[in-house]
């Protein structure tokens, strides 16, 4: 089976990150948020404003 070296490297990095936080999702998420805040990049939410959601015509 063909393997992508880049995907393999991403999996390795993710595994190392998870292991460093003892697979604690809350701690991992907090770390990602901290890194995101430090990056200085503009954060754009994918969530939509409920007022802009189309209304259902079926019920």
N, C-alpha and C positions, 0 to 999 in steps of 0.2 A: 504494500500500500504506500502511496506517495505521502511524504510528510513535508510540511512547510516549516522551514527553520525559524522563520519569524514568529509563527503561531506557537511553535514549541518554546521559544524564548519568552513569549508573553505568558504562557502557562507556568513556566519556571519562575518568573518574577512574581506572578500572582500567588503561587504556592509559598514562596519565601516570605512574602508580605503577610499572608494568612498565618503561617507558622510563627512569625515573629510576634503576633498578637494572640497566640495560642488559640487560633481559629475563633476568636471572640468577634462576632460581627459588629457589635456596638463599638468596640474599640477600633476595629478596622475602619468603620464609617467615620468615626471621630477623627482618625488620622487623615483620611481622604479630605474631610472638610477643612482641617487645619492646613493641609498642603494646598488646597484650592484657594483658601483665603490668602495664603502667602504668595501665591503665584502672581497676584496683581491683575489677572485677566478678568474681563467682564463676564459675569455669570448670567446666563440666560435660562430661565425656567421653561421647560416644555409643557408645563401644566397650562391649561386653557382657562380663561375666565368663564365661569358658569353662565354669566349673562350673555356670552357670545355663542353659547352652544345652540345648535339647531334644536327646535322643539319637535317632538314626535307628532306625526299626524295620524298615527295608528292607535293611539291610546293614551 
